Amino acid sequence: MHAMQYEITLPADYDMAVIRRRVADKGHLMDDHPGLGLKAYLVRERGRDGSPVNQYAPFYLWRTAEGMNGFLWGPGFRGLSADFGRPAVRHWLGAGLVEGARTDAPTTATRTTVPLPETADPAEAVERALAVLPGFPGLPTRPGRPGHPALHTAAVAVDPSRWELLSLALWHGPAPEDAPGTRYQVLHLSRPELDRLPVGRHW
């Protein structure tokens, strides 16, 4: 599994309805993309959920590197770059995945990124991150919140070039108040091969 995200920060007075229309018109084009586990069309709006910016920040979980490459070199990313300028694309190696209730599409997301100090053992840091995901199989869950009913999907991934740990959770309804990290709205979820991503620890 590969995690990927790019962030397009927009002017403070940008009409975010433009992004909403774009996703409504084009979001379905990724609904059957080969090798894609999921694409969450994420946005932040200035003044909402504490966001200081307007931002379009799609997040991807890829089942295959070939699928990811096909998108980055294909017409979809080319069109986005033509409209907004080519964004920097972040990439993380998947470390673990939790499957929550997936009967309905998620409406919110939370994301944390944490740098790992040089003295930190990366494997131990990943284990700690997995252990606090609600409902992670085979590991202790956060006290009082095993298998959170609002959870759709959660993932942990690592960027070994920066030694940065990423955790992302997709939620039904508002994200729990105690869920840490940056908060997003989910405008659409493409999930052509989500059920084929391996659940649990990825090593």
C-alpha positions in Angstrom: 0.0 0.0 0.0 1.2 3.5 -0.9 -0.2 6.7 0.6 -0.1 9.9 -1.4 -1.3 13.5 -0.9 -0.9 16.9 -2.5 -2.1 20.2 -1.0 -3.3 23.2 -3.1 -3.6 26.2 -0.8 -6.0 28.8 -2.3 -6.5 32.5 -1.6 -8.3 33.6 1.6 -11.2 34.9 -0.4 -11.4 32.0 -2.9 -14.9 30.7 -3.6 -14.7 27.1 -2.4 -17.9 26.4 -4.3 -15.6 26.2 -7.4 -13.8 23.2 -5.8 -17.1 21.6 -4.8 -18.4 21.9 -8.4 -15.1 20.5 -9.7 -15.4 17.4 -7.5 -19.1 17.0 -8.2 -18.3 17.0 -12.0 -15.1 15.0 -12.0 -14.9 13.0 -8.8 -16.5 9.9 -10.4 -13.7 9.7 -13.0 -11.5 8.0 -10.3 -14.2 5.5 -9.2 -12.8 2.7 -11.3 -9.1 3.7 -11.6 -7.0 0.5 -11.7 -4.8 0.0 -8.6 -6.5 2.7 -6.5 -7.6 1.6 -3.1 -9.3 5.0 -2.3 -9.2 8.6 -3.1 -10.7 11.0 -0.5 -11.4 14.4 -2.0 -10.5 16.5 1.0 -10.9 20.2 1.5 -10.3 22.7 4.3 -12.2 26.0 4.5 -10.8 29.1 6.2 -12.6 29.6 9.5 -14.1 26.2 9.6 -12.8 23.6 12.1 -10.0 25.9 13.0 -8.6 26.0 9.5 -6.5 29.1 8.7 -6.6 28.4 5.0 -8.7 27.4 2.0 -7.2 24.2 0.7 -7.9 21.3 -1.7 -5.9 18.3 -0.5 -6.9 14.9 -2.0 -5.5 11.9 -0.2 -4.9 8.5 -1.9 -4.3 4.9 -0.8 -2.9 3.0 -3.7 -2.9 -0.8 -3.9 -0.3 -0.8 -6.7 2.6 1.4 -7.7 1.5 1.0 -11.3 -1.9 2.5 -10.5 -0.2 5.5 -8.8 2.2 6.0 -11.7 -0.7 5.8 -14.2 -2.5 8.6 -12.4 0.6 10.9 -12.0 1.5 10.5 -15.7 -2.1 10.5 -17.0 -4.6 13.1 -18.0 -6.2 13.6 -14.6 -3.1 15.0 -12.9 -2.1 16.8 -16.1 -5.4 18.6 -16.0 -5.1 19.5 -12.3 -1.6 20.9 -12.9 -2.9 23.0 -15.9 -5.7 24.5 -13.7 -3.8 25.1 -10.4 -0.1 24.6 -11.2 1.8 21.4 -10.5 1.7 20.6 -6.8 4.4 18.8 -4.8 3.2 15.3 -4.2 4.0 13.6 -0.9 4.4 9.8 -0.7 4.5 7.4 2.2 4.9 3.7 2.5 1.9 1.9 4.0 2.4 0.4 7.5 -1.1 -0.6 8.5 -4.8 -0.3 7.8 -8.0 -0.5 9.8 -11.3 -1.3 8.3 -14.3 0.4 10.0 -17.9 0.6 9.0 -18.0 1.1 5.2 -21.7 1.0 4.5 -21.8 4.8 4.0 -19.3 7.2 2.5 -17.3 9.2 5.1 -17.9 12.9 5.4 -14.9 14.1 7.5 -11.2 13.2 7.9 -8.3 13.8 10.3 -4.6 13.6 9.5 -1.5 13.8 11.7 2.1 13.9 10.6 4.9 13.4 13.2 8.6 13.6 12.6 10.6 10.8 14.1 13.7 11.9 16.0 17.0 10.4 15.1 17.1 8.6 18.4 13.6 7.0 17.8 13.3 3.4 16.6 11.0 3.7 13.5 9.5 0.2 14.1 8.5 1.1 17.7 7.1 4.4 16.5 4.9 2.7 13.9 3.7 0.1 16.5 2.7 3.0 18.8 0.8 4.7 16.0 -1.0 1.5 15.1 -1.9 0.8 18.7 -3.9 3.9 19.0 -5.9 3.4 15.9 -9.5 2.4 17.0 -10.0 -1.3 16.4 -6.5 -2.2 15.0 -6.5 -6.0 14.9 -4.0 -7.8 17.2 -3.0 -4.6 19.1 -4.5 -2.9 22.1 -6.9 -0.1 21.3 -7.3 3.3 22.9 -9.1 2.8 26.3 -12.8 3.4 26.0 -12.8 3.6 22.2 -12.3 0.1 20.6 -13.6 0.0 17.1 -15.1 3.5 17.1 -18.5 3.2 15.4 -17.9 6.4 13.3 -14.7 5.1 11.8 -14.7 4.3 8.1 -11.0 3.6 7.4 -7.8 4.5 9.1 -4.2 4.1 7.9 -0.6 4.6 9.1 2.3 5.2 6.7 5.9 6.3 6.8 8.0 8.6 4.6 11.5 7.2 5.1 13.2 10.1 3.2 12.0 12.4 6.0 11.4 9.8 8.7 7.9 11.1 9.1 4.9 9.2 10.4 1.4 9.8 8.9 -1.9 8.7 10.4 -5.2 9.3 8.5 -8.7 8.5 9.6 -12.0 8.8 7.6 -15.1 9.3 9.7 -18.9 9.1 9.3 -20.3 12.5 10.4 -18.2 14.9 12.4 -14.8 13.6 13.5 -14.7 12.8 17.2 -13.6 15.7 19.4 -10.6 13.8 20.7 -9.4 12.8 17.3 -6.0 14.6 16.8 -4.7 16.3 13.7 -5.8 18.5 10.9 -9.5 18.3 10.1 -11.0 18.0 6.6 -14.3 17.7 4.9 -14.7 14.8 2.5 -16.5 15.8 -0.7 -16.4 12.5 -2.4 -14.8 9.0 -2.0 -13.6 6.9 -4.9 -12.9 3.4 -3.6 -12.4 1.0 -6.6 -10.1 -1.4 -4.8 -10.4 -0.5 -1.2 -11.6 -4.0 -0.2 -8.5 -5.4 -1.8 -6.1 -3.4 0.5 -4.7 -5.7 3.2 -6.1 -5.0 6.7 -3.7 -5.0 9.6 0.0 -4.5 9.9 1.8 -4.3 6.6 5.0 -6.1 7.3 
